[in-house]
Amino acid sequence: MRFAAAPASYAIGSIAGEAFALAITKALVASTGTTTSAALYPAGATAIMLAPAAQKRGP
């Protein structure tokens, strides 16, 4: 029973993270008036996430 809280905290974190991403996407569409910015948002977030990994590899 000691791992019973792990799935609940994971679910709560997923819901909160998804809501945050949705709010960002809605704000982008509202501010630009086009869905292009909403489509580029995940690509930009992925690039930011992968940048440190690319720097660690080196030549």
C-alpha positions, -999 to +999 in steps of 0.1 A: +000+000+000+030+024+002+028+032-035-009+040-035-004+078-036+019+076-067-008+071-093-030+098-077-002+124-077+008+115-113-028+120-124-031+153-107+001+165-122-010+154-156-042+173-153-025+204-141+001+203-168-024+197-195-045+226-183-015+249-183-006+239-219-042+245-230-042+279-214-010+289-233-024+276-265-056+295-261-037+327-253-015+323-284-045+318-307-063+348-290-033+371-294-023+362-329-057+353-344-043+322-361-036+286-351-001+287-366+013+299-333-005+272-314+010+246-338+045+260-333+042+261-295+049+224-290+078+225-314+093+254-295+088+237-262+104+205-275+134+224-288+139+241-255+137+208-237+162+191-261+187+220-262+206+210-230+209+174-242+224+186-275+250+207-256+260+178-234+270+156-263+297+178-276+318+171-307 
